[in-house]
Structures are given as structure tokens and as C-alpha cells.
Amino acid sequence: METLNAAELLAALGHESRLAIFRLLVEAGPEGMNASAIAEKLDLPGATLSFHLSHLSRVGLIKGERESRFIHYSAEYGTMDELIAFLTSNCCQGEACLPKTAACATTAKRRAKIAKP
């Protein structure tokens, strides 16, 4: 991942509402949620939610798929994985220094943790 791309992703997550939306979709798993469920859960007006969903989609942190007249949103786990790897690569000269991320130290472990109900 390029530094500019990482900065763009972090900037998108730097807004309280977008971060809440992204975390909610990560928690929802690959099934994701439709926009009305997101709005209800986070108590966001439709226009505001639409703006933030559009921004997160544009940078590649989430994706939206149309299901009849609704759009179903889910997190882009690959993008999240690349960002985490970028942020933690070469950390502390290869020493284990991040105890909270030790349980998720590899892509396989993070994905297995996400897949669990």
C-alpha cells in the first residue's frame, strides 16, 4: 500500500460518523447491513448517512450492492487488512510490541476472528 492511499483511508476514518459506520459494518460481518438498518442503529439522518457511505465507498473501505430497491453495505476486509498491515509493518524492528494485536498478528488469524459469530 502506498503512503498516499493509507493517508486517504485514514482521513476517511477520521470522521466520527464514518468511523462508527465502518466499525458497525466490520462487526456485522460479510453479510453487512442495509442503509436503513445502519441509519437506525447509529441514529443518523438519511442524507448524512448517504454522504458518509458514499465517501467510504469511494475510498474502498466499504462496498454497496443493490438488492431490489435497497443497497446492502459491507466492509471491504481486504482493504482493512492492507491498512492494518501497512500501519504495523516493520513495527519495533520486528519485535512483538503490540499486545492487543498479537492475537490478530496474521491475515489468517484476523479473518478467522472476523468469521466467528
Stockholm file with secondary structure:
# STOCKHOLM 1.0

chainA/1-117         METLNAAELLAALGHESRLAIFRLLVEAGPEGMNASAIAEKLDLPGATLSFHLSHLSRVGLIKGERESRFIHYSAEYGTMDELIAFLTSNCCQGEACLPKTAACATTAKRRAKIAKP
#=GR chainA/1-117 SS CCHHHHHHHHHHHTSHHHHHHHHHHHHHCTTCEEHHHHHHHHTCCHHHHHHHHHHHHHHTSEEEEEETTEEEEEECHHHHHHHHHHHHTTGGGGCCCCTTTGGGCSHHHHHHHHHCC
#=GC SS_cons         CCHHHHHHHHHHHTSHHHHHHHHHHHHHCTTCEEHHHHHHHHTCCHHHHHHHHHHHHHHTSEEEEEETTEEEEEECHHHHHHHHHHHHTTGGGGCCCCTTTGGGCSHHHHHHHHHCC
//
